[in-house]
Structures are given as structure tokens and as C-alpha cells.
Amino acid sequence: MAMEKTVRIINEEGFHARPAGVFVKKAAEFKSNIQVRANGMTKSAKSIMGLMSMGLEKDTELTIIADGEDAEKALESLVTLVNNKFTV
């Protein structure tokens, strides 16, 4: 069963190369299928090019969707990452 949570990007730079790289690396730790939905687009959370192509800026709301055996843990981890301004 898919789970999802919506978060707001709070870091000044938005979802540029460094935060996207950190996000993709964290998403890759999980077996679940994880996607990010924002601005009418849905992209794989494990694709840095896909995430960067979304052009997500500060204050953009995005929904993280996880489906799989570790979906709950993946969601919790990725939401925390966004809320901590992509610092690990």
C-alpha cells in the first residue's frame, strides 16, 4: 500500500544539485518505489536528473510517495531530510 506525505522546501536554494543529490542518495537506501510529486509532475526520488528537472524552489510543496516493504521508514527519513534543509 502506498503512503504519502506532503512537505515544504525550506532551504534557501530549493532543490538544486546538492540537495537533490543528498535526497537521491537517501532514497536509494530503501527498497520501496519512491516518487516525488510537485507542480503537476511526478518523478522518481532515485533520479537526480528527474528531480532537478522539476525546478523546485524554496516554499514549494512536494509530496513524497513510497510504496513497498520499507515505505514507512523511507517516508519518515525523507521527510526529516527535507525538514532539516537536506543536511544529514
Phi, psi and omega in degrees: 000130181286144176237152178212153176218146179253134180226164179247135177288121184248350178283147186300323186279351184073211187256056179277196190305310183295307179299322179297319179297317178296318181296314180297318179298317179293316180299325182292345179287347185249150180281335184299154170283122184235131180231159176239131179238128177196152176051036178077007180242151173231126182228157176293134177288352182257011180241107182297321180294320178299314181294317180294330180291346181283342178061041184283127183247174178307141179074004175286136173270135176227151179250128177260127183241127180232138180220115180154186187294332180244030184301316183296315179294320179297313180300311181302315182294317182286324176297316178299318180300313179297315182293339177263020178059035176065027174259136182258000000 
